Amino acid sequence: MSSGPRPLFFGLRIGVWYATLFVCGSLAIVFATYYLTAVSLAQRDQQIIRGKLGDYAAAYVRGGARVLAATVRAEQQAAPERLFVRVVDRGVESVVLSNPEGWDPSKLEIASATLADGTLVQVGKSTEAREDLLARFRAALGLVTLLVVVVALTGGWLATQSALAPIRRLTLAVQRIIRTGRTDARVPLEGSGDAIDELTALFNTMLDKIEGLVTAMRGALDNVSHDLRTPLTRLRGAAEMALAGAPDPDRYR
């Protein structure tokens, strides 16, 4: 009789459930972190665009396209971020490019403001830097997720092995009793006071009861055998004496 695979599969199921819950919780935290980071970066870019839009519109009102271009050039020399600036004044379009290589329209986020004289001022910012940062962040989160999975599987296996150790000792004790027929074996208590410890204590109490019943049965059988031994000895002696004498049917009866 072997019950080795069953505890193994039981422990494997518990470990898988533990790892699944741990990984799902960790993934939820990772995705929430990525989402909040992406939203925060997008809000930051929008704040920069709206702030610069107000500054550039004020510069255009003060001195037209010349002052606006000078303001953009001065800021770009001091700041690493490049902004797209476009002005449409009475149908005449003037684009102040702060990036010599031009812009990719599909990656521009633009905010617009219309001045009192009808002039349209637009300020845009490329999303390439943000997407590059988020790509690196995704790679880091992927590595973290992989480590979380490894830790979850390892921790789940170790936790289930530790939790199943008392059950294994209980199973081995039952197998030993069934194999040897001895009821004096006991399972040591961990002293933790948990459900497994309580079950072990109940099992040991049951073994005490069984051992007491077996001992009482053995004592009763010994008494019965002792009580029967004397009459049987007398009957055997009388039969031997009858057989040892002269043949006599009445004596035999």
VEXTI-215891 format. One line per 10 residues: their letters; for each residue x, y, z of N, C-alpha, C, O. Coordinates in steps of 0.1 Angstrom, whole numbers, plus 2048, in hexadecimal, padded with zeros to 3 digits. Each point is the difference from the previous one (the first is absolute). Example, Ala and Ser with C-alpha at 12.3 -4.5 7.8 and 13.67 -1.06 7.14 Angstrom:
residues 2
as) 884/7C7/84E/7F7/80C/800/809/80C/800/80A/800/807; 7F2/80B/7F2/809/80B/800/7F8/80B/808/805/80B/801
***
This chain:
residues 253
mssgprplff) 808/7F4/800/7F8/80C/800/809/80C/800/808/802/809; 7F7/807/7ED/808/80C/7FF/7F7/80C/7FC/7F9/7FF/7F6; 809/80B/812/7F8/80C/7FD/809/80C/7FD/7FC/80C/802; 810/7F1/7F9/80A/80B/7FE/7FC/809/7F5/801/80C/802; 7FA/7F0/7F2/7FC/809/7F6/7F5/809/803/7FF/80C/7FC; 7F7/7EF/80D/7F5/809/803/804/80C/808/7FC/80B/7FC; 80B/7F4/80F/805/80D/806/808/808/7F7/800/80D/801; 808/7ED/7F6/808/808/7F7/7F7/808/7F7/803/80C/7FE; 7F3/7EE/7FC/7F7/807/7F7/7F8/80B/808/7FD/80B/7FB; 7FF/7F1/811/7F9/80A/809/808/80C/803/7FC/80B/7FE
glrigvwyat) 811/7F2/805/809/80C/803/802/808/7F3/802/80C/801; 7FF/7ED/7F4/802/807/7F3/7F4/809/7FD/802/80B/7FB; 7F2/7F0/807/7F4/808/7FE/800/80C/809/7FD/80B/7FB; 806/7F3/812/801/80C/809/80A/80A/7FB/7FE/80C/800; 80E/7EF/7FD/80B/809/7FB/7FC/807/7F4/803/80C/7FF; 7F6/7EE/7F7/7FC/807/7F4/7F6/80A/803/800/80B/7FB; 7F6/7F2/80E/7F6/80A/804/807/80C/807/7FC/80C/7FD; 80D/7F1/80C/807/80B/807/808/809/7F6/7FF/80C/800; 808/7ED/7F7/808/808/7F6/7F7/808/7F7/803/80B/7FC; 7F1/7EF/800/7F7/807/7F7/7FB/80C/806/7FF/80B/7FA
lfvcgslaiv) 7FC/7F4/813/7FB/80C/807/80A/80A/802/7FE/80C/7FE; 80F/7F0/805/80B/809/803/803/808/7F3/802/80C/7FF; 7FF/7EC/7F6/804/806/7F3/7F5/809/7FB/803/80B/7FB; 7F0/7F1/806/7F5/809/7FC/800/80D/808/7FE/80B/7FA; 804/7F4/813/801/80C/808/80C/809/7FC/7FE/80C/7FF; 80D/7EE/7FE/80C/807/7FC/7FE/807/7F3/804/80B/7FD; 7F6/7ED/7F9/7FE/806/7F3/7F6/80B/801/802/80A/7F8; 7F4/7F5/810/7F7/80C/802/807/80C/805/7FD/80B/7FB; 80C/7F3/80E/808/80B/805/809/806/7F5/802/80C/7FF; 804/7EB/7F9/809/804/7F6/7F9/808/7F5/804/80B/7FC
fatyyltavs) 7F0/7F0/800/7F8/807/7F5/7FB/80D/806/800/80A/7F8; 7FC/7F6/814/7FB/80D/806/80C/80A/801/7FE/80C/7FD; 80E/7EF/806/80B/809/801/804/806/7F2/802/80C/7FE; 7FD/7EB/7F8/803/804/7F2/7F5/80A/7FB/804/80A/7FA; 7F0/7F3/809/7F5/809/7FB/801/80E/807/7FF/80A/7F9; 803/7F6/814/802/80D/807/80C/808/7FB/7FF/80C/7FF; 80C/7EC/7FF/80C/807/7FB/7FD/806/7F2/804/80C/7FD; 7F6/7ED/7FA/7FD/805/7F3/7F6/80C/800/802/80A/7F9; 7F4/7F5/810/7F7/80B/801/807/80C/806/7FE/80C/7FC; 80B/7F2/80E/807/80B/806/809/807/7F6/801/80C/7FF
laqrdqqiir) 806/7EC/7F8/809/806/7F6/7F8/808/7F6/804/80A/7FB; 7F0/7F0/801/7F8/807/7F6/7FB/80D/806/7FF/80A/7F9; 7FD/7F6/814/7FB/80D/806/80B/80A/801/7FE/80C/7FE; 80F/7EF/805/80B/809/800/802/807/7F3/803/80C/7FF; 7FD/7EC/7F6/802/805/7F3/7F5/80B/7FD/803/80A/7FA; 7F1/7F2/809/7F5/80A/7FE/802/80D/808/7FD/80B/7FA; 807/7F4/812/803/80C/808/80B/808/7FA/7FF/80D/7FF; 80B/7EC/7FC/80B/808/7F9/7FB/807/7F4/803/80C/7FD; 7F5/7ED/7FB/7FB/806/7F3/7F7/80C/803/801/80A/7FA; 7F6/7F4/810/7F7/80B/803/808/80C/806/7FD/80C/7FD
gklgdyaaay) 80D/7F1/80B/808/80B/806/807/808/7F5/800/80C/800; 807/7EC/7F7/807/807/7F6/7F7/807/7F6/804/80A/7FA; 7F0/7F0/804/7F7/807/7F7/7FC/80E/805/800/80A/7F8; 7FE/7F7/815/7FD/80D/806/80C/80A/7FF/7FF/80B/7FC; 80D/7F0/806/80C/808/7FF/803/805/7F2/802/80B/7FE; 7FC/7EC/7F8/803/803/7F2/7F5/809/7FB/803/809/7F8; 7F1/7F5/80C/7F5/80A/7FB/803/80E/806/7FE/809/7F9; 806/7F8/813/803/80D/806/80C/806/7F9/800/80C/7FD; 80A/7EC/7FF/80C/805/7F9/7FC/805/7F2/805/80A/7FB; 7F2/7EF/7FE/7FB/804/7F3/7F8/80D/801/801/809/7F7
vrggarvlaa) 7F7/7F9/813/7F9/80C/802/809/80C/802/7FE/80B/7FC; 80D/7F3/80C/80A/80A/802/807/805/7F4/802/80C/7FE; 803/7EB/7FA/809/804/7F5/7FE/7F8/7F3/809/801/7F7; 7ED/7F7/807/7FD/7F9/7F4/809/7F4/7FF/806/7FA/80A; 7FC/801/7E9/807/7F4/7FE/80F/801/803/806/7F6/804; 7FF/816/7FB/80F/802/803/802/7FD/80F/80A/7F9/803; 7EF/80D/806/802/7FE/80E/7FD/7F2/804/806/7FA/808; 7EF/800/7F1/7FD/7F2/803/80B/7F7/7FC/804/7F7/808; 802/80B/7ED/80B/7F8/7FB/80C/801/80A/807/7F6/803; 7FC/817/801/80B/802/809/7FE/7F9/80D/809/7FB/807
tvraeqqaap) 7EA/805/7FE/7FD/7FA/80D/802/7F1/7FF/805/7FA/809; 7F6/800/7EC/801/7F1/7FE/80F/7FC/7FF/804/7F7/806; 804/811/7F3/80E/7FD/7FE/807/801/80E/809/7F7/803; 7F4/813/805/806/802/80D/7FD/7F4/809/808/7FC/808; 7EB/800/7F8/7FC/7F5/809/806/7F3/7FB/804/7F8/809; 7FD/806/7EB/806/7F3/7FB/80F/7FF/802/805/7F5/801; 801/816/801/80F/800/803/802/7FC/80F/80A/7FA/803; 7EC/809/805/801/7FD/80E/7F9/7F3/804/804/7FA/80A; 7F2/802/7EF/7F8/7F4/803/803/7F5/7F6/801/803/7F4; 800/7F1/810/802/7F5/7F7/7F4/7FC/7F8/801/7FA/7F6
erlfvrvvdr) 7F3/809/80F/7F4/7FC/7F9/7FD/809/7F4/801/80C/801; 7FB/7EE/7F4/7FD/807/7F3/7F1/801/7FF/7F9/7F6/801; 802/816/7FB/7F2/802/7FE/7FD/805/7F2/808/807/7FA; 7ED/7F5/801/7FB/804/7F3/7F7/80C/802/7F7/800/808; 80D/80B/7F0/7F8/80D/802/7FC/804/7F2/808/801/7F6; 7EB/802/808/7FA/804/7F3/7F7/80C/803/7F8/800/809; 809/80A/7EE/7F8/80C/801/7F9/802/7F2/806/7FF/7F6; 7ED/803/80A/7F8/804/7F4/7FA/80E/803/7F7/801/807; 80F/809/7F1/7FC/80E/802/7FA/805/7F3/807/802/7F7; 7EB/800/809/7F9/805/7F4/803/7F7/7F4/802/805/7F5
gvesvvlsnp) 7FD/7EE/80D/802/7F7/7F5/80E/7FD/7FD/803/7F7/7F8; 807/810/80E/80E/7FE/7FD/805/7F6/80B/7FF/804/80C; 807/7F1/7F0/805/7F6/80A/80F/802/802/808/801/7F6; 7FB/7FF/816/80F/801/804/802/7F4/80A/7FA/800/80B; 80F/7F8/7F1/804/7F4/809/80E/802/806/809/801/7F8; 7F7/800/815/80D/801/806/804/7F2/805/7FB/7FB/809; 80F/800/7F0/805/7F2/803/80B/800/80A/80A/807/7FD; 7F4/7F3/80E/80B/7FF/80A/807/7F3/7FE/809/7FD/808; 7F4/7FB/7EE/807/7F4/7FD/804/800/7F2/7F7/800/7F7; 816/801/806/804/801/7F2/7FB/7F5/7F7/7FF/802/7F4
egwdpsklei) 7FF/7F2/811/7FD/7F5/7F8/7F1/7FF/7FD/7FB/7F7/7F9; 7FD/812/80C/7F2/800/7FD/7F9/7F8/80B/805/7FB/809; 7EE/803/7F4/7F7/7F9/80A/7F8/7F5/7F9/7FD/801/7F4; 800/7F5/814/7F7/7F6/7FB/7F2/803/805/7FD/7FF/80C; 7FA/805/7EA/7F2/804/805/7F9/7F6/808/7F7/803/808; 80C/7F0/7F5/7F8/7F5/808/805/7FF/80E/7F9/7FA/808; 812/80D/7FC/805/7FF/80E/800/80E/806/807/802/80A; 7F1/807/7F1/7FF/80D/806/7F3/802/808/7F6/7FC/7FC; 80C/809/810/7F4/804/808/800/80F/800/80A/807/804; 7EB/7FF/7F7/7FF/80F/7FD/7F5/806/808/7F5/7FA/802
asatladgtl) 80E/812/803/7F6/808/807/7FF/80E/7F8/80B/805/7FC; 7E9/801/803/7FF/80C/7F8/7F9/80B/808/7F9/7FD/80A; 80A/80F/7F2/7FA/80C/807/7FE/80A/7F5/809/803/7F8; 7EB/804/808/7FD/80A/7F6/800/80D/807/7FA/803/80A; 80F/806/7F1/801/80E/806/7F5/809/7FC/7F7/7FC/7F8; 809/810/80E/7F5/809/7FE/7FF/805/7F1/7F4/802/7FC; 817/7FF/7FD/7FF/804/7F2/7FE/7F5/7F7/801/802/7F3; 7FC/7F2/812/7FE/7F4/7F7/80C/7F8/7FD/7FF/7F6/7F9; 80C/80D/80C/80C/7F9/7FE/800/7F2/807/7FC/800/80C; 808/7F6/7ED/800/7F2/806/80E/7FD/804/809/800/7F8
vqvgkstear) 7F9/7FC/815/80D/7FC/805/7FE/7F1/804/7F8/7FD/808; 811/7FB/7F3/800/7F2/804/80E/7FC/806/80A/804/7FB; 7F5/7F4/80F/80D/7FA/806/7FE/7F1/801/7F6/7FB/805; 814/7FE/7F7/7FF/7F2/800/80D/7F9/806/80A/807/801; 7F4/7ED/804/80C/7F9/805/7FF/7F2/7FB/7F6/7F9/800; 816/801/7FC/800/7F3/7FB/7FF/7F6/80C/805/802/80B; 7F5/7F3/7F2/7FE/7F5/80A/80B/7F6/7FF/800/7F6/807; 80A/80C/7F1/80B/7F6/7FE/807/7FE/80E/803/7F4/803; 801/817/803/807/7FE/80D/7F8/7F9/80A/805/7F7/808; 7EE/80C/7F9/7F8/7F9/80A/7FE/7F1/7FC/800/7F8/809
edllarfraa) 7FE/806/7EA/7FF/7F2/7FC/80D/7F8/803/800/7F4/803; 80B/812/7FB/80D/7FA/803/802/7FD/80E/804/7F5/804; 7F8/814/805/800/7FE/80E/7F7/7F5/804/803/7F8/809; 7F1/808/7F2/7F6/7F5/803/805/7F3/7FB/7FD/7F6/807; 80A/80A/7EE/805/7F3/7FB/80B/7FA/809/800/7F4/803; 808/815/802/80A/7FB/80A/7F9/7FC/80D/804/7F6/807; 7F2/811/7FD/7F8/7FD/80C/7F9/7F2/7FE/800/7F8/80A; 7FB/806/7EA/7FA/7F3/7FE/80A/7F4/800/7FD/7F6/806; 80F/80D/7F5/80A/7F6/801/804/7FD/80F/802/7F4/804; 7FF/816/804/803/7FE/80E/7F5/7F9/807/802/7F7/808
lglvtllvvv) 7F1/80D/7F5/7F5/7F9/806/7FF/7F1/7FB/7FC/7F8/808; 808/805/7EC/800/7F3/7FB/80A/7F7/808/7FD/7F5/804; 80F/811/7FF/80A/7F9/808/7FA/7FE/80E/802/7F5/806; 7F8/815/800/7FA/7FF/80D/7F5/7F5/800/7FF/7F9/80A; 7F9/807/7EC/7F6/7F6/7FF/805/7F2/800/7FB/7F7/806; 810/807/7F2/807/7F3/7FF/805/7FC/80E/7FE/7F4/804; 808/815/803/805/7FD/80D/7F5/7FD/80A/801/7F8/809; 7F4/80F/7F5/7F4/7FE/809/7FB/7F1/7FE/7FC/7FA/809; 803/802/7EA/7FC/7F2/7FD/809/7F6/806/7FB/7F6/806; 812/80C/7F9/80A/7F7/806/7FE/7FF/80F/800/7F6/806
valtggwlat) 7FF/816/800/7FF/801/80F/7F3/7FA/804/7FF/7F9/80A; 7F6/809/7EE/7F3/7FA/804/800/7F1/7FF/7FB/7F9/809; 80B/801/7ED/801/7F2/7FE/808/7FA/80B/7FD/7F6/807; 80F/810/7FC/809/7FB/80A/7FA/801/80E/800/7F7/808; 7FA/815/7FB/7FA/802/80D/7F3/7F7/802/7FE/7FB/80B; 7FB/803/7EA/7F4/7F7/801/804/7F2/803/7FA/7F9/808; 811/802/7F1/804/7F3/803/805/7FE/80E/7FD/7F6/807; 80C/813/7FD/805/7FF/80E/7F5/801/80A/800/7F9/80A; 7F6/810/7F4/7F5/802/80A/7F8/7F4/801/7FC/7FB/80A; 801/7FF/7EA/7F7/7F4/800/808/7F4/806/7FA/7F7/807
qsalapirrl) 813/808/7F6/808/7F5/806/800/801/810/7FF/7F6/807; 802/817/7FE/800/802/80E/7F2/7FD/806/7FF/7FA/80B; 7F7/80A/7EE/7F2/7FE/805/7FC/7F1/7FF/7F9/7FC/809; 80C/7FD/7EE/7FD/7F1/7FE/808/7F7/809/7FD/7F4/801; 80E/811/805/809/7F8/808/7F8/7F8/80B/802/7F4/802; 7F5/813/806/7F9/7F9/80A/7F6/7F6/7FA/7FE/7F5/806; 7FC/80D/7EF/7F8/7F7/7F9/808/7F4/7FC/7FB/7F4/801; 811/80E/7FA/808/7F4/7FC/804/7F8/80C/7FF/7F3/7FF; 804/813/80D/803/7F8/80C/7F4/7F8/804/801/7F5/804; 7F3/811/7FB/7F4/7F9/804/7FD/7F5/7F7/7FC/7F5/804
tlavqriirt) 807/80D/7EF/7FE/7F5/7F6/809/7F5/802/7FC/7F4/800; 811/80F/803/80A/7F5/803/7FC/7F8/80C/802/7F4/801; 7F9/813/80A/7FC/7F9/80C/7F5/7F6/7FD/800/7F5/805; 7F6/810/7F3/7F5/7F7/7FD/805/7F4/7F8/7FC/7F5/802; 80D/80D/7F4/805/7F5/7F8/808/7F7/809/7FF/7F4/7FE; 809/811/80C/808/7F7/808/7F6/7F8/809/803/7F4/803; 7F3/812/802/7F6/7F8/808/7F9/7F5/7F8/7FF/7F5/805; 7FD/80F/7EF/7FA/7F6/7F7/809/7F4/7FD/7FC/7F5/7FF; 811/80F/7FE/80A/7F6/7FC/804/7F7/80C/802/7F4/7FE; 800/811/80D/805/7F8/80C/7F5/7FC/809/803/7F6/808
grtdarvple) 7F2/810/7F8/7F6/7FD/80A/802/805/80E/7F9/7FD/809; 811/80C/7F8/803/805/80E/7F9/80E/801/800/808/7F7; 7FA/7F9/815/7F8/80C/802/807/809/80B/7FA/80A/805; 813/7F3/7FD/807/809/80A/808/80B/7FA/806/808/807; 7F9/7F9/7EB/807/80B/7F9/7F8/80D/802/7F3/800/800; 814/80B/802/7F9/80D/801/807/80A/7F7/80C/7FF/7FD; 7EC/80B/7FF/805/80B/7F7/804/80B/809/7F7/805/807; 815/800/7F8/804/80C/809/7F9/80C/7FC/7FD/803/7F4; 7FF/805/816/7F9/80D/7FE/80B/80B/7FD/80B/800/806; 7F1/809/7F2/808/80C/7FD/7FF/80B/80A/809/808/802
gsgdaidelt) 7EC/7F8/805/7FE/80A/80B/7FB/80E/7FA/800/80A/807; 7FC/7F6/7EC/7FC/80C/7FA/7F1/804/803/7FC/80B/7FF; 7FD/7EB/805/7F2/802/803/7F6/802/7F5/7F5/804/801; 810/7F9/7F2/7F8/802/7F5/7F7/7F3/7FD/800/7F7/809; 7F9/809/7EC/7F6/7F5/7FD/808/7F3/7FF/7FB/7F6/804; 811/80A/7F5/807/7F4/7FF/805/7FA/80D/7FF/7F4/802; 805/815/807/804/7FC/80D/7F4/7FA/808/801/7F6/807; 7F3/810/7F7/7F4/7FB/807/7FC/7F2/7FA/7FD/7F7/808; 805/808/7EB/7FD/7F3/7FA/809/7F5/805/7FC/7F5/802; 811/80F/7FF/80A/7F6/805/7FD/7FC/80E/801/7F4/804
alfntmldki) 7FB/816/805/7FD/7FC/80D/7F3/7F7/801/800/7F7/808; 7F6/80C/7F0/7F5/7F7/7FF/804/7F2/7FB/7FA/7F6/805; 80F/809/7F2/804/7F3/7FB/808/7F8/80B/7FD/7F4/801; 80B/813/806/807/7FA/80B/7F6/7FB/80B/802/7F5/806; 7F4/813/7FD/7F6/7FC/809/7F8/7F4/7FC/7FE/7F7/807; 7FF/808/7EC/7FA/7F5/7FA/809/7F3/801/7FB/7F5/803; 811/80D/7FB/80A/7F5/802/800/7FB/80E/801/7F4/803; 7FF/816/807/7FF/7FC/80E/7F4/7F7/803/801/7F6/807; 7F3/80E/7F3/7F4/7F9/802/801/7F2/7FA/7FC/7F6/806; 809/809/7EE/802/7F3/7F9/809/7F7/808/7FD/7F5/802
eglvtamrga) 80E/811/802/80A/7F8/808/7FA/7FB/80D/802/7F5/804; 7F6/814/803/7F9/7FB/80C/7F6/7F5/7FD/800/7F6/808; 7F9/80B/7ED/7F6/7F5/7FD/808/7F3/7FD/7FC/7F5/804; 80F/80C/7F4/807/7F4/7FC/806/7FA/80D/800/7F4/801; 805/814/808/806/7FB/80C/7F5/7F9/809/803/7F5/805; 7F1/811/7FC/7F5/7FA/807/7FC/7F3/7FA/7FD/7F6/807; 802/809/7EB/7FD/7F4/7F9/80A/7F5/803/7FC/7F5/802; 811/80F/7FE/80A/7F6/802/7FF/7FA/80F/802/7F4/802; 7FB/815/807/7FF/7FC/80E/7F4/7F7/801/800/7F6/808; 7F4/80D/7F2/7F5/7F7/801/802/7F3/7F9/7FC/7F6/806
ldnvshdlrt) 80B/80A/7EF/803/7F3/7FA/80A/7F7/808/7FE/7F4/801; 80B/813/806/809/7F9/809/7F8/7F9/80C/803/7F5/804; 7F4/813/801/7F8/7FB/80B/7F7/7F4/7FC/7FF/7F6/807; 7FB/80C/7ED/7F8/7F5/7FB/808/7F3/7FD/7FC/7F5/804; 810/80D/7F6/808/7F4/7FE/805/7FA/80D/801/7F4/800; 802/814/80A/804/7FB/80D/7F4/7F8/806/802/7F5/806; 7F2/811/7FA/7F5/7F9/805/7FD/7F3/7F9/7FB/7F6/807; 807/809/7EC/7FD/7F4/7F9/80B/7F6/801/7FE/7F4/7FE; 80E/810/806/80C/7F7/800/7FE/7F5/80B/803/7F4/7FD; 7F8/80F/80F/7FE/7F6/80B/7F6/7F6/7FD/803/7F4/801
pltrlrgaae) 7F0/80F/7FA/7F7/7F5/7FD/805/7F7/7F4/7FE/7F4/800; 808/812/7F7/805/7F8/7F5/80B/7F7/804/801/7F5/7FB; 808/810/80E/80A/7F7/805/7FA/7F4/808/805/7F5/7FE; 7F1/80E/80A/7F9/7F5/807/7FA/7F6/7F7/801/7F4/802; 7F8/811/7F4/7FA/7F7/7F6/80A/7F7/7F9/7FE/7F4/7FD; 80D/813/7FF/80B/7F8/7F9/805/7F5/809/803/7F5/7FC; 800/80F/812/805/7F6/809/7F6/7F4/802/804/7F4/800; 7EF/80F/801/7F6/7F5/802/800/7F7/7F3/7FF/7F4/801; 802/812/7F3/7FF/7F8/7F4/80D/7F8/7FF/7FF/7F4/7FB; 80C/811/809/80C/7F8/7FF/800/7F4/80A/805/7F5/7FC
malagapdpd) 7F6/80D/810/7FF/7F6/809/7F6/7F5/7FC/803/7F4/802; 7F2/810/7F8/7F6/7F6/7FB/806/7F8/7F4/7FE/7F4/800; 80A/812/7F8/806/7F9/7F5/80B/7F7/804/803/7F6/7FA; 804/80E/812/80B/7F8/804/7FC/7F3/807/807/7F6/801; 7EC/809/804/7FB/7F4/807/7FB/7F6/7F7/802/800/7F4; 7F8/7F5/812/7FA/7F5/7F8/7F4/806/7F8/7F9/809/805; 805/7F1/7EF/7F4/805/7F8/7F3/7FE/808/7FD/7F5/804; 7FC/816/7FD/7F3/800/807/7F8/80B/7FA/802/80C/802; 7F3/7F0/7F6/7F8/80A/7F9/7F9/809/80A/7FF/80C/7FE; 7FD/7EF/80E/7F9/809/809/80A/80A/806/7FC/80C/802
ryr) 810/7F0/800/80A/809/805/803/80B/7F6/803/80B/803; 7FE/7F0/7F0/802/80A/7F6/7F5/80B/7FF/803/80C/7FF; 7F1/7EF/803/7F5/80A/800/801/809/80C/7F8/809/801
***
